[in-house]
Amino acid sequence: MKIAIFSDLHLTTGDSRRNQVFTALLDRLLASDVNELWLLGDIFDLFIGPYEFWRETHRRLFEQLTAFTRRGGKVLWIEGNHDFHFAEALRDTGVEVADGEFFRKVDGRRVWLGHGDLVNQDDQTYLRWRAFTRSFGFRFLSRLVPEPIAEKFLVPLGEYLSRKSRAHDRYDPSLAEMYKDYARKLFRQGYEGVCLGHCHIRELLVEDGHFYLNIGTWLDGEFLYGYWDTTQSPHPILEQATGGSPRL
């Protein structure tokens, strides 16, 4: 099996360099024999709710994901803190949307997948905000907002968040050890692999037959993604998304 893994790309509503790199890479992956795409959250700076304007804004990417699933590929998208409540907007694409953390069995290996925003249990402010935005009440209210009003406010909000994210890194490098300890805890529970995002700290840790992968973020200009050929390696590697064809 061959899998491409992405997280924290923070694609914008405009024609940014990140958008261009990702759509070009997806074209190459479409033409390859990659079986699965794992999108581990915060693929966009903002993508909230079932609104039709998201489908129009990101039409090219949706067409690529649809083409991938129609050729027999699997696309799994885990909701992040910048993209959630969007399953309805992905209707007819064949993309599977999941919230939270869960495991997949890959050629007999147990792999834990998540966005990573549940790792830091000390950040109670964020955890309360996450619980609120994932609640039935929030989902219900978001459906009551008319499409024109949602577009008027959400698109500029996404652009603002993009500028804010580029202006400073809100993640503390000391979180690196917290995330590695979290992965090691899962290793002890019987998982051979752990794939997370959110903290924007790039990591490929291989220990005693286990691996922990975090892509980092594309906000730093390093357009890397995870590539895993399970017939060739017991763990993923980091690949460069630009500068030629990936090793597929």
C-alpha positions in Angstrom: 0.0 0.0 0.0 1.2 3.6 -0.7 -0.1 6.5 1.3 0.4 10.3 1.2 0.0 12.1 4.5 -0.7 15.8 4.9 -1.6 18.2 7.8 -1.5 21.9 8.7 -1.2 23.1 5.1 -3.3 26.2 5.9 -4.5 26.7 2.4 -6.0 30.1 1.8 -9.1 31.2 -0.2 -6.8 32.9 -2.7 -4.2 31.6 -5.1 -1.3 31.3 -2.7 1.9 29.4 -3.2 0.7 26.7 -0.8 -2.4 26.2 -2.9 -0.4 25.9 -6.1 2.0 23.4 -4.7 -0.7 21.2 -3.2 -2.9 21.1 -6.4 0.2 20.4 -8.5 1.2 17.6 -6.2 -2.4 16.1 -6.2 -2.2 16.0 -10.0 1.0 13.9 -9.7 -0.5 11.7 -7.0 -3.6 11.2 -9.2 -1.4 9.9 -12.0 0.5 7.6 -9.6 -0.4 4.3 -7.8 -0.9 5.9 -4.4 -3.8 4.2 -2.7 -4.7 6.5 0.1 -4.5 10.2 1.1 -4.6 11.1 4.8 -5.5 14.7 5.5 -4.9 15.2 9.2 -6.6 18.6 9.7 -6.0 22.3 9.2 -5.8 21.7 5.5 -7.4 25.1 5.2 -7.0 28.3 7.2 -10.7 28.2 7.5 -13.3 25.7 6.3 -16.3 25.6 8.7 -19.8 24.5 8.0 -21.7 23.0 5.0 -21.9 26.2 2.9 -21.9 26.0 -0.8 -19.4 28.8 -1.3 -16.7 26.6 0.1 -17.3 24.1 -2.7 -17.0 26.9 -5.3 -14.0 28.5 -3.7 -12.1 25.2 -3.6 -13.6 23.7 -6.7 -10.3 22.5 -8.2 -9.2 20.7 -5.1 -12.6 19.1 -4.7 -12.5 17.9 -8.3 -9.1 16.3 -7.6 -10.2 14.5 -4.5 -13.3 13.3 -6.3 -11.1 12.0 -9.2 -8.9 10.2 -6.7 -11.8 8.4 -5.0 -13.4 7.5 -8.3 -10.2 5.8 -9.5 -10.4 3.6 -6.4 -8.4 5.6 -3.9 -9.3 6.3 -0.3 -9.3 9.9 1.1 -9.6 10.2 4.9 -9.9 13.8 6.3 -9.7 14.3 10.0 -11.3 17.6 11.2 -8.8 20.1 12.7 -9.4 23.3 14.6 -9.5 25.3 11.4 -11.6 22.9 9.4 -14.7 21.2 10.9 -18.4 20.6 10.3 -17.7 20.4 6.6 -18.8 16.8 5.8 -21.9 18.0 3.9 -19.8 20.3 1.8 -17.8 17.2 0.7 -20.8 15.3 -0.4 -20.4 13.3 -3.7 -16.6 13.5 -3.4 -16.2 10.1 -1.8 -14.0 11.7 1.0 -14.4 10.1 4.4 -14.6 12.8 7.2 -13.8 12.0 10.8 -13.6 14.0 14.0 -11.3 13.2 16.9 -8.7 10.4 17.0 -8.9 6.8 15.9 -6.8 4.0 14.5 -6.4 2.3 11.2 -4.9 -1.1 10.4 -2.4 -0.8 7.6 -1.0 -4.0 6.2 -1.3 -5.5 9.7 0.2 -2.5 11.5 -1.9 -0.6 14.0 -1.6 3.2 13.3 -3.1 6.0 15.4 -4.3 9.0 13.5 -5.4 12.4 14.8 -5.1 16.1 14.3 -3.2 16.4 17.5 -5.3 19.1 19.2 -6.2 16.7 22.0 -2.6 16.0 23.1 -2.1 19.1 25.3 -4.6 18.5 28.1 -3.2 21.5 30.0 -4.6 23.9 27.4 -8.1 24.0 29.0 -9.0 27.2 27.2 -8.6 25.6 23.9 -10.3 22.3 25.0 -13.4 24.2 26.2 -13.5 26.1 22.9 -13.1 22.9 21.0 -16.0 21.3 22.9 -18.2 24.3 22.2 -17.5 24.4 18.5 -18.0 20.6 18.2 -21.3 20.8 20.1 -24.8 20.1 18.6 -25.8 23.7 19.5 -22.9 25.2 17.5 -23.6 22.9 14.5 -27.3 23.8 14.7 -26.7 27.6 14.8 -24.2 27.4 11.9 -27.0 25.9 9.8 -29.2 28.8 10.5 -26.8 31.4 9.1 -27.8 32.3 5.6 -25.2 31.5 2.9 -24.6 35.2 1.8 -24.0 36.3 5.4 -21.7 33.3 6.1 -19.6 34.0 3.0 -19.4 37.7 3.8 -17.9 37.0 7.2 -16.2 33.6 7.0 -14.0 34.3 3.9 -12.5 37.5 5.4 -12.0 35.7 8.6 -10.0 33.0 6.8 -7.8 35.6 5.2 -7.3 37.3 8.6 -6.3 34.0 10.2 -3.9 33.3 7.4 -2.1 36.7 8.0 -2.1 36.1 11.7 -0.7 32.6 11.3 2.2 33.9 9.1 2.9 36.8 11.5 3.9 34.6 14.4 4.1 31.0 15.5 1.8 30.5 18.5 3.2 27.0 19.2 5.8 26.5 22.0 8.7 24.3 20.9 8.6 22.7 24.4 5.5 20.9 23.1 7.8 18.6 21.1 8.6 16.4 24.0 4.9 16.3 25.0 3.9 15.0 21.6 6.7 12.5 21.5 5.7 11.3 25.0 2.1 11.0 23.8 3.2 8.9 20.9 5.3 6.7 23.2 2.3 6.1 25.4 0.4 4.9 22.3 3.4 2.6 21.4 3.0 1.0 24.8 -0.7 0.4 24.1 0.2 -1.6 21.0 0.2 0.9 18.2 3.1 0.6 15.7 2.6 4.1 14.3 1.3 7.5 15.3 0.5 10.4 12.9 -0.4 13.8 14.3 -0.4 17.5 13.4 -1.5 20.7 15.0 1.6 21.6 16.9 3.5 22.8 13.8 6.6 20.9 15.0 8.0 18.6 12.4 9.1 15.2 13.6 9.9 11.8 12.3 10.7 9.6 15.3 11.5 5.9 14.8 12.0 3.9 17.9 12.1 0.1 18.5 10.0 -0.7 15.4 7.5 2.2 16.1 7.2 5.6 14.4 5.7 9.0 15.2 5.2 11.4 12.3 4.3 15.1 12.4 4.4 17.0 9.1 4.9 20.3 10.8 3.3 23.1 8.7 3.5 24.5 5.2 3.3 28.0 6.7 7.1 27.8 7.2 7.6 27.4 3.4 8.9 23.8 3.8 6.4 21.9 1.6 6.9 18.5 3.0 4.5 15.6 3.3 4.6 12.0 4.5 4.9 9.2 2.0 4.6 5.6 3.1 5.2 2.6 0.8 4.3 -0.2 3.2 6.0 -2.8 1.0 9.3 -1.0 1.2 9.5 0.5 4.7 7.9 -0.1 8.1 7.4 3.7 8.5 6.7 6.8 6.4 9.3 9.2 5.1 9.2 12.9 4.6 9.0 13.9 0.9 9.4 17.3 -0.8 6.3 18.4 -2.6 8.1 20.7 -5.0 11.0 20.3 -7.4 10.0 17.3 -9.4 8.2 14.1 -9.1 7.9 12.4 -5.7 9.3 8.9 -5.2 6.2 7.0 -5.9 
